[in-house]
Amino acid sequence: MTPRQPARFASALLAAVLALMMSSPVLAQSTAAQPAAPRKLLPADEGAADASWVQFRAWLLQALQRGDRKALVSILDANILNPLEAPRGIAVFRKIWDLEGKDERLMRELPMVLQMGSVWYQPKKGERLLCAPYVPIKWPLDDVDPYDSGAITVREALVKDGPSHGAGTLGSLSYDIVAVRDWEVADTQAQLQQRWVKIRHAGRDAYVPEEHIRSAVEYRACFAKTGAGWRMMEYVLGIEYLGG
């Protein structure tokens, strides 16, 4: 025998054994590819361990609830990072979000962002930041496309077969990452303000309430703890500038 013949013989023997195993219906069934386990994005709230953050967040939420835009401006960093490559700074922030006007987008969205868990994030350049919500920072960017997926952010979100609380229930999801088909679907009862997100569930279209799912590309707010207190350093789209 030449030196390579034993290895060749062993490979042939292994192939024969595997073929015999797969010929058995029971063994073939047990070795067949199984559906991949659903990806999870578990909630996190690292900021809860810092009493000063908890106190600051409560104060800011109260200010936003009052519609106090001056209080919001008072905690902005002078060099705040704005979205979509807009120039930095408070003046641009005020213009983007129409703080002198009647646009309520920011006053509605920022409380929802703050009420979700916050996590620490270290950019390649600059200081460590505490960012809310946790979804974009913890998103598995390496293997899940954030543009057509979303993360369920609650335990046991009911999955419906139509965009209505009265529709049939298909099951529930807890912190699952799911494929999204449509981010804004009106309720079947036009007079209701409820909005739904169309997802793929168990091979079919299904619906979850919009408040139970979050996209990794929605806005995130990042803060730094300074000698003068907490300052908002960024308000950008979720995965924008990550790693920057």
C-alpha positions as CSV (number, residue, x, y, z in Angstrom):
1,M,0.0,0.0,0.0
2,T,1.2,3.5,-0.8
3,P,1.0,6.1,2.0
4,R,-2.3,7.6,0.6
5,Q,-4.1,4.3,0.2
6,P,-5.2,3.9,3.9
7,A,-6.8,7.3,3.9
8,R,-8.5,6.6,0.6
9,F,-9.8,3.3,1.9
10,A,-11.1,5.0,5.1
11,S,-12.9,7.6,3.1
12,A,-14.6,5.0,0.9
13,L,-15.6,3.0,4.0
14,L,-17.1,6.1,5.6
15,A,-19.0,6.9,2.5
16,A,-20.5,3.4,2.4
17,V,-21.5,3.6,6.0
18,L,-23.2,6.9,5.6
19,A,-25.1,5.7,2.5
20,L,-26.3,2.7,4.5
21,M,-27.5,4.9,7.3
22,M,-29.3,7.3,5.0
23,S,-31.1,4.3,3.4
24,S,-32.9,3.7,6.7
25,P,-36.1,5.9,6.8
26,V,-35.8,6.4,10.5
27,L,-32.1,7.5,10.3
28,A,-32.6,9.5,7.2
29,Q,-35.4,11.4,8.9
30,S,-33.3,12.1,12.1
31,T,-30.4,13.4,10.1
32,A,-32.4,15.6,7.7
33,A,-31.9,19.3,8.0
34,Q,-34.0,20.8,10.7
35,P,-35.5,24.3,10.5
36,A,-33.2,26.9,11.9
37,A,-34.1,28.1,15.3
38,P,-35.6,31.6,15.4
39,R,-33.1,34.4,16.0
40,K,-33.7,36.3,19.2
41,L,-32.7,39.8,20.3
42,L,-33.2,39.8,24.0
43,P,-34.0,43.1,25.8
44,A,-31.2,45.0,27.6
45,D,-31.1,48.0,29.9
46,E,-27.5,48.6,31.0
47,G,-28.3,52.2,31.9
48,A,-30.6,51.1,34.7
49,A,-27.5,50.4,36.8
50,D,-26.6,54.1,36.9
51,A,-28.8,56.1,39.3
52,S,-27.9,59.4,37.7
53,W,-29.1,58.1,34.3
54,V,-32.4,56.8,35.8
55,Q,-33.0,60.2,37.4
56,F,-32.0,62.1,34.2
57,R,-34.2,60.0,32.0
58,A,-37.2,60.4,34.3
59,W,-36.7,64.2,34.2
60,L,-36.4,64.3,30.4
61,L,-39.4,62.1,29.9
62,Q,-41.5,64.5,32.1
63,A,-40.2,67.5,30.1
64,L,-41.1,65.8,26.8
65,Q,-44.5,64.9,28.2
66,R,-45.0,68.7,28.9
67,G,-43.9,69.5,25.5
68,D,-41.0,71.5,27.0
69,R,-38.7,72.1,24.0
70,K,-36.4,74.4,25.9
71,A,-35.6,71.7,28.4
72,L,-34.8,69.4,25.5
73,V,-32.5,71.9,23.9
74,S,-30.7,72.5,27.2
75,I,-29.4,68.9,27.2
76,L,-28.1,68.9,23.6
77,D,-24.4,68.8,23.1
78,A,-23.1,71.8,21.2
79,N,-21.6,69.4,18.6
80,I,-24.5,66.9,18.5
81,L,-24.4,64.4,15.6
82,N,-27.4,64.9,13.3
83,P,-28.9,62.3,11.0
84,L,-28.3,61.6,7.3
85,E,-24.9,63.4,7.1
86,A,-26.4,66.7,8.1
87,P,-23.9,69.1,9.7
88,R,-23.4,68.8,13.4
89,G,-24.7,71.3,16.0
90,I,-27.8,72.5,17.8
91,A,-28.8,75.0,15.2
92,V,-29.2,72.2,12.6
93,F,-30.9,70.0,15.1
94,R,-33.5,72.7,15.8
95,K,-34.1,73.2,12.1
96,I,-34.4,69.5,11.2
97,W,-36.9,68.9,14.0
98,D,-38.7,72.3,13.6
99,L,-38.4,73.1,17.3
100,E,-39.7,76.6,16.7
101,G,-42.7,75.3,14.8
102,K,-45.5,72.8,15.4
103,D,-43.9,69.6,14.2
104,E,-44.4,67.0,16.9
105,R,-42.5,64.1,15.4
106,L,-39.5,64.4,17.8
107,M,-41.7,65.0,20.8
108,R,-43.6,61.8,20.0
109,E,-40.7,59.6,19.0
110,L,-38.1,60.5,21.6
111,P,-40.2,59.3,24.6
112,M,-40.7,55.9,22.9
113,V,-36.9,55.7,22.3
114,L,-36.1,56.5,26.0
115,Q,-38.7,54.1,27.4
116,M,-36.9,51.2,25.8
117,G,-33.7,49.8,27.3
118,S,-30.3,51.5,26.9
119,V,-26.9,50.0,26.2
120,W,-23.4,51.2,26.2
121,Y,-21.7,51.8,22.8
122,Q,-18.1,52.6,22.1
123,P,-17.5,54.3,18.7
124,K,-14.1,53.8,17.1
125,K,-13.5,57.5,17.8
126,G,-14.7,59.4,20.7
127,E,-16.1,58.7,24.1
128,R,-18.3,55.8,25.2
129,L,-22.1,56.5,24.8
130,L,-25.2,55.2,26.4
131,C,-27.7,54.6,23.6
132,A,-31.5,53.9,23.5
133,P,-33.1,51.8,22.3
134,Y,-30.9,48.7,22.5
135,V,-32.1,47.3,19.2
136,P,-29.7,48.9,16.7
137,I,-26.7,48.6,19.0
138,K,-27.3,44.9,19.7
139,W,-28.5,44.0,16.2
140,P,-26.6,41.0,14.6
141,L,-25.4,43.0,11.6
142,D,-23.2,40.2,10.4
143,D,-26.0,37.9,9.3
144,V,-29.4,39.6,9.5
145,D,-30.4,42.3,7.1
146,P,-31.7,45.2,9.2
147,Y,-33.6,46.7,6.3
148,D,-36.2,44.0,5.9
149,S,-36.4,42.7,9.4
150,G,-37.5,43.8,12.8
151,A,-37.2,42.7,16.5
152,I,-40.1,41.9,18.7
153,T,-39.5,44.0,21.8
154,V,-42.0,42.4,24.2
155,R,-42.7,39.0,25.7
156,E,-45.6,37.1,24.0
157,A,-46.7,39.6,21.4
158,L,-49.8,38.1,19.8
159,V,-49.5,37.4,16.1
160,K,-52.8,38.0,14.2
161,D,-54.0,36.8,10.8
162,G,-55.2,40.2,10.0
163,P,-54.6,43.8,11.1
164,S,-57.1,43.9,13.9
165,H,-57.3,42.8,17.6
166,G,-60.4,40.9,16.6
167,A,-58.5,38.8,14.0
168,G,-57.6,35.2,14.6
169,T,-54.5,34.6,16.7
170,L,-51.8,32.5,15.0
171,G,-49.5,32.3,18.0
172,S,-47.1,34.6,19.9
173,L,-43.5,35.9,19.6
174,S,-41.1,36.9,22.4
175,Y,-38.0,38.9,21.3
176,D,-37.8,37.2,17.9
177,I,-36.2,38.8,14.9
178,V,-38.8,38.5,12.0
179,A,-39.0,39.3,8.3
180,V,-41.1,42.4,7.7
181,R,-43.2,43.0,4.6
182,D,-44.9,46.3,5.5
183,W,-44.1,48.6,8.4
184,E,-47.4,50.6,8.5
185,V,-50.7,48.9,8.0
186,A,-53.9,50.5,9.1
187,D,-56.4,48.7,11.3
188,T,-59.4,47.1,9.5
189,Q,-61.6,49.5,11.5
190,A,-60.7,52.8,10.0
191,Q,-61.7,54.8,13.0
192,L,-59.1,53.2,15.2
193,Q,-55.6,54.7,15.5
194,Q,-53.9,51.3,15.9
195,R,-51.2,50.6,13.3
196,W,-49.9,47.1,12.5
197,V,-46.7,45.7,11.0
198,K,-47.0,42.9,8.4
199,I,-44.5,40.1,9.1
200,R,-43.8,36.6,7.9
201,H,-44.7,34.0,10.5
202,A,-44.7,30.3,10.0
203,G,-44.6,30.7,6.2
204,R,-47.4,33.1,5.9
205,D,-48.3,36.8,6.2
206,A,-49.2,37.9,9.7
207,Y,-49.5,41.1,11.8
208,V,-48.3,42.4,15.1
209,P,-49.0,45.8,16.7
210,E,-46.5,48.4,15.7
211,E,-45.6,49.2,19.3
212,H,-44.4,45.6,19.8
213,I,-41.7,45.6,17.1
214,R,-38.7,47.8,16.4
215,S,-36.5,48.3,13.3
216,A,-32.8,48.6,13.7
217,V,-32.8,51.6,11.3
218,E,-35.3,53.7,13.3
219,Y,-33.8,56.6,15.4
220,R,-31.5,56.1,18.3
221,A,-30.5,58.7,20.9
222,C,-27.0,58.5,22.5
223,F,-25.9,60.3,25.6
224,A,-22.6,61.0,27.4
225,K,-22.2,61.5,31.2
226,T,-20.2,64.8,31.5
227,G,-19.1,67.0,34.4
228,A,-22.2,69.1,33.7
229,G,-24.5,66.1,33.6
230,W,-25.9,64.0,30.9
231,R,-25.8,65.4,27.3
232,M,-27.4,64.1,24.1
233,M,-24.5,63.5,21.7
234,E,-26.3,61.9,18.8
235,Y,-29.8,61.5,17.4
236,V,-29.4,59.5,14.2
237,L,-30.9,56.6,12.3
238,G,-30.3,53.4,14.2
239,I,-27.4,51.8,12.4
240,E,-26.1,55.0,11.0
241,Y,-22.5,55.6,12.0
242,L,-22.2,52.4,13.9
243,G,-18.5,51.6,14.1
244,G,-17.7,55.1,13.2
